[in-house]
């Protein structure tokens, strides 16, 4: 009697071993890839649409694609700046005026990107107020002193010939959404409010006295701030962040449905229509290559007339576009938009 042939069994066993080895190799690669992700902490200072790019980069897997394990932390502009200076976070979003004032006081803070060169804000008032002069003696809400709404409000009041220190009372309400709540509860009479909260305020019956996007000056919003030491000492990490950020802008522009879902999730806005209106307005104005305009830095310096060093400061000292420069030279942006 002939012995049974074992080739099929051996072949099957061989295939099982190959499959097992392949599975183990894949698992090892995945584990190694996971271990290789570089942790990075990023602060964002407001729950508003101009903060959306890091949210999109995180939820869209763009940070991980670029080898980063990013933790996004919400903090007020003052707290975010303090965390940046202490090295607790490496990047802070929309600490715009604080970046300049900290630098003037000896810090090495710089803008590494900016998505908007105009403020997508409305100056919203109680419908009883018909003219800027009727703001005299009124309470105007800001998030925090030194934040963008505060700076915009002061610039607008001066444009109208009003003194922010004596003609009105500025009230801090900490969060953009709370400015709408403050109007609704008669805590304040007016406020500079960004998208999408300005749309909500209008639906509640409050009135746009002035569209701040039409203010006749370049103004930085949606800024990305870091320190020179981070760019110099951890340049590879900073460049990975910038690649993911640029990809986030592209994702924002290309995928409206995804972007709206992400914005709705992070802002907790219930009205999809308000979020979509905000998304469309920002998409129309967003800078594909987010270079920080020097004219925008000058606008901030001009608003800091009480700080002697601001009068003679060169706007270039507050900006580091070297990462964007490198990525452009490498044709990263060109390939991203397939120009």
Secondary structure, DSSP 8 states (H G I E B T S, - for coil): ------HHHHHHHHHHHHHHHHHHHHHHHHHHHHHH-EEEEEEE--SSGGGHHHHHHHHTTHHHHTTEEEEEEE--HHHHHHHHHTTS-SEEES-HHHHHHHHHTT--EEEEEEEESS--EEEEE-TT--SGGGGTT-EEEESSTTSHHHHHHHHHHHHTT--TTTTSEEEE-SSHHHHHHHHHTTS-SEEEEETTHHHHHHHTT-EEEEEGGGSSS---EEEEEEEHHHHHHSHHHHHHHHHHHHHHHHHHHH-HHHHHHHHHHHH----HHHHHHHHHHHHHH--SS----HHHHHHHHHT-TTSHHHHH--GGGGB--HHHHHHHHTTHHHHHHT-
